[in-house]
Amino acid sequence: MFWASYLLAALAIILAWPAPIALSRAHWSARAPFSAMVLWQSIALAGGLSMIGAMIVWGLEPLGDNLVSASAGFFNLLLNDDSVQTLGVLHVFAISAGILLFAHLVFTLALTYVRVRRQRNRHRDMLTLLSSPSRDQPATLVISHPAPVAYCLPGGARSVTVMSDGLVDLLTRRELDAVLTHEHAHLHQRHHLLLWAFAAWRSALPWLPTSQLAQRAVSELIEMLADDEALRQVDRQTLIRAIVIVGSGAPPQDALAAPLTAEAVHAGAVPAGTGQDSTQSTAHRVRRLLTPLPPLNHLQQSAVLATAGLLLVVPPVLLVVPDLLG
């Protein structure tokens, strides 16, 4: 139990700071966005479990050789109303902190879900008043707005894609197909669930810089996954032009007059959104499409997925059978 708690604490520190920073700077993630997404989820889950487990295992250490026997001793202590002097103040504090952190994470996850659900319901009610169904696109609503806007609104069977008439006016038929395929990919691959989970992680641990880093990285990865889905329907140049137009809010005449180039993106000739995060994300997406790199080979992808699986296995093993380390 003693060594298990310290190993869990060390793993929690690694997964809370250096691992997310290294992954956010890794260039290979753009070559395998799905594998990178799985690894981000494993880091978040394993990090939370290690953080909670380290405190609880260390707190229960005086009561048993492993978590099962120590937990049984702890419940006997509570049921028999025995004195907590067997544990000591520091161990009681560690157990309490671990339980409170677990409750905080679960509560924040549920609260974030309720907030997102309410926002979507209000948004859906507004769309009922301000939009009209598309004449040639199923489950698509059109709002009257001059800016090129497109997004998806999840809701199970009620999921819809929303676009503005300004978008329809600016894009060609092929570019519009690229945008709609991109948004449909978000719905079909249920990217909103990932955004919800990582938004809850950031809300629960705002003092942890890597929670913000993870949310930003995951948001960019899901855009890349949707871009890859759109490439199955349209050519690369069409998709790039559609991204640039939607990101800039107007057709960049110089960019549309000739094929877009990586040099134009690096030079800032292609606008990409209004916020800094949006600008960086759009620029990364365009650069990735302009200068495509070969995807990771099967061995490399297997190594990434194996690492993700190992991260999910190690904390439970340390929690349940720490007596093997003794």
JOKACOR-V107760 format. One record per residue. RES is the residue in one letter. PSI is psi as a letter, one per 30 degrees, with the letter a starting at -180 (* if undefined). OMEGA is omega in whole degrees, -180 to 180 (999 if undefined). D_CENTER is the distance of its C-alpha to the mean C-alpha in whole Angstrom. Layout:
res | psi | omega | d_center
RES | PSI | OMEGA | D_CENTER
RES | PSI | OMEGA | D_CENTER
This chain:
res | psi | omega | d_center
M | e | -178 | 33
F | e | -178 | 33
W | e | 180 | 32
A | e | -179 | 29
S | e | -180 | 28
Y | e | 176 | 28
L | e | 177 | 26
L | e | 178 | 23
A | e | 179 | 24
A | e | 179 | 24
L | e | 179 | 21
A | e | 179 | 19
I | e | -180 | 20
I | e | -177 | 19
L | f | 180 | 15
A | f | -175 | 15
W | d | -172 | 17
P | e | -178 | 18
A | e | 178 | 15
P | e | 179 | 12
I | e | 179 | 15
A | e | -179 | 16
L | e | -180 | 13
S | f | 180 | 12
R | f | -177 | 16
A | k | -180 | 16
H | f | -176 | 18
W | f | -177 | 17
S | e | 178 | 13
A | f | 178 | 15
R | f | 180 | 17
A | i | -175 | 15
P | e | 179 | 11
F | e | 179 | 11
S | e | 178 | 13
A | e | 178 | 10
M | e | 178 | 7
V | e | -180 | 9
L | e | 177 | 10
W | e | 179 | 7
Q | e | 179 | 7
S | e | 179 | 11
I | e | -179 | 11
A | e | -178 | 9
L | e | -179 | 12
A | e | 178 | 15
G | e | 178 | 15
G | e | 180 | 15
L | e | 179 | 17
S | e | -179 | 19
M | e | 180 | 20
I | e | -177 | 21
G | e | -179 | 23
A | e | -179 | 25
M | e | -178 | 26
I | e | -180 | 27
V | e | 178 | 29
W | e | 179 | 31
G | e | -178 | 32
L | f | -174 | 33
E | e | 180 | 35
P | f | -172 | 38
L | f | -179 | 38
G | l | -178 | 38
D | f | 177 | 37
N | l | -174 | 34
L | e | -178 | 31
V | e | -179 | 33
S | e | 179 | 36
A | e | 178 | 35
S | e | 177 | 33
A | e | 177 | 37
G | e | 180 | 39
F | e | 179 | 36
F | e | 175 | 37
N | e | 178 | 40
L | e | 180 | 41
L | e | -177 | 39
L | e | -179 | 41
N | f | 179 | 44
D | h | 179 | 44
D | l | 179 | 45
S | k | 179 | 44
V | g | 179 | 41
Q | f | 177 | 43
T | e | -179 | 42
L | e | -174 | 39
G | l | -174 | 40
V | e | -177 | 38
L | e | 180 | 35
H | e | 176 | 34
V | e | 178 | 34
F | e | -180 | 32
A | e | 179 | 29
I | e | -179 | 29
S | e | 180 | 29
A | e | 179 | 26
G | e | 179 | 24
I | e | 180 | 25
L | e | 179 | 24
L | e | 178 | 21
F | e | 179 | 20
A | e | 180 | 21
H | e | -180 | 19
L | e | -180 | 16
V | e | -180 | 17
F | e | 180 | 19
T | e | 177 | 16
L | e | 179 | 13
A | e | -180 | 16
L | e | 178 | 17
T | e | 179 | 14
Y | e | -180 | 14
V | e | 180 | 18
R | e | -180 | 17
V | e | 180 | 15
R | e | 178 | 18
R | e | 179 | 20
Q | e | 179 | 19
R | e | 179 | 19
N | e | 177 | 22
R | e | 179 | 24
H | e | -180 | 22
R | e | 178 | 24
D | e | 178 | 27
M | e | 179 | 27
L | e | 178 | 27
T | e | -179 | 29
L | e | -169 | 32
L | f | -176 | 31
S | l | 176 | 30
S | l | -179 | 31
P | k | 176 | 31
S | k | -177 | 30
R | f | -176 | 34
D | g | 179 | 32
Q | j | 179 | 29
P | l | 178 | 28
A | h | -180 | 25
T | k | 179 | 25
L | k | -179 | 26
V | k | 177 | 28
I | l | -180 | 28
S | j | -179 | 31
H | k | -176 | 30
P | f | -178 | 31
A | k | 177 | 27
P | j | -176 | 25
V | k | 174 | 23
A | k | 178 | 20
Y | l | 178 | 17
C | k | 179 | 17
L | j | -177 | 17
P | l | 178 | 16
G | h | -180 | 19
G | b | 179 | 19
A | f | -179 | 23
R | g | -180 | 23
S | k | -180 | 20
V | l | 171 | 21
T | k | -177 | 21
V | k | 175 | 22
M | l | -179 | 24
S | l | 176 | 27
D | f | 173 | 30
G | e | 177 | 30
L | e | -180 | 27
V | e | -178 | 30
D | e | -175 | 33
L | e | -173 | 31
L | k | 170 | 29
T | l | -179 | 32
R | e | 180 | 31
R | e | 178 | 29
E | e | 177 | 27
L | e | 176 | 26
D | e | 179 | 26
A | e | -180 | 23
V | e | -179 | 21
L | e | 177 | 22
T | e | 177 | 21
H | e | -179 | 17
E | e | 177 | 17
H | e | 178 | 18
A | e | 177 | 15
H | e | -178 | 13
L | e | -176 | 15
H | e | -179 | 16
Q | g | 175 | 13
R | h | 180 | 11
H | f | -180 | 8
H | f | 178 | 9
L | e | 177 | 8
L | e | 179 | 5
L | e | 178 | 5
W | e | -178 | 8
A | e | -178 | 7
F | f | 173 | 5
A | e | 177 | 8
A | e | 178 | 10
W | e | 180 | 9
R | e | 179 | 10
S | e | -178 | 13
A | e | -177 | 14
L | i | -179 | 15
P | f | 179 | 15
W | f | -180 | 18
L | j | -176 | 15
P | e | -176 | 15
T | f | 175 | 12
S | e | 175 | 10
Q | e | 178 | 10
L | e | -180 | 10
A | e | -180 | 7
Q | e | 180 | 5
R | e | -179 | 8
A | e | -180 | 7
V | e | 178 | 4
S | e | 180 | 6
E | e | -179 | 9
L | e | -180 | 8
I | f | 175 | 8
E | e | 178 | 11
M | e | 178 | 13
L | e | 178 | 12
A | e | 176 | 14
D | e | 179 | 16
D | e | 177 | 17
E | e | 180 | 18
A | e | -180 | 20
L | f | 177 | 22
R | f | -177 | 24
Q | e | -177 | 25
V | l | 178 | 26
D | l | -173 | 27
R | e | -177 | 25
Q | e | 177 | 27
T | e | 179 | 27
L | e | -180 | 23
I | e | -180 | 23
R | e | 179 | 26
A | e | 179 | 24
I | e | -179 | 21
V | e | -178 | 23
I | e | -180 | 25
V | e | -178 | 22
G | e | -177 | 21
S | f | -179 | 24
G | g | 179 | 26
A | l | 180 | 29
P | j | 177 | 30
P | j | -170 | 31
Q | e | -179 | 34
D | e | -178 | 35
A | e | -178 | 32
L | f | -179 | 33
A | f | -180 | 36
A | l | 179 | 35
P | k | 179 | 32
L | k | -179 | 30
T | l | 178 | 29
A | e | 179 | 27
E | e | 179 | 30
A | e | 179 | 29
V | e | -180 | 26
H | e | -178 | 27
A | f | 179 | 29
G | g | -180 | 27
A | f | -180 | 29
V | j | 178 | 26
P | l | -175 | 25
A | i | 173 | 21
G | l | -176 | 20
T | e | -179 | 21
G | l | -178 | 19
Q | e | 179 | 18
D | e | 179 | 15
S | e | 179 | 15
T | e | -179 | 18
Q | e | -179 | 17
S | e | -180 | 14
T | e | 178 | 17
A | e | 178 | 19
H | e | 180 | 17
R | e | -179 | 17
V | e | -180 | 20
R | e | 179 | 21
R | e | 180 | 19
L | e | -180 | 21
L | e | -179 | 25
T | i | -176 | 25
P | k | 177 | 23
L | l | 179 | 23
P | k | 178 | 24
P | l | 177 | 21
L | k | 178 | 21
N | l | -175 | 24
H | e | -180 | 24
L | e | -180 | 25
Q | e | 178 | 22
Q | e | 177 | 19
S | e | 179 | 21
A | e | 179 | 21
V | e | -179 | 17
L | e | 177 | 16
A | e | 177 | 19
T | e | 178 | 18
A | e | 178 | 15
G | e | 179 | 17
L | e | 178 | 20
L | e | -180 | 17
L | f | -177 | 17
V | e | -173 | 21
V | e | -179 | 22
P | e | 178 | 21
P | e | 179 | 23
V | e | 179 | 26
L | e | 180 | 26
L | e | -171 | 26
V | e | -175 | 29
V | h | 179 | 31
P | f | -179 | 31
D | f | 177 | 35
L | f | -179 | 35
L | f | -176 | 34
G | * | 999 | 37
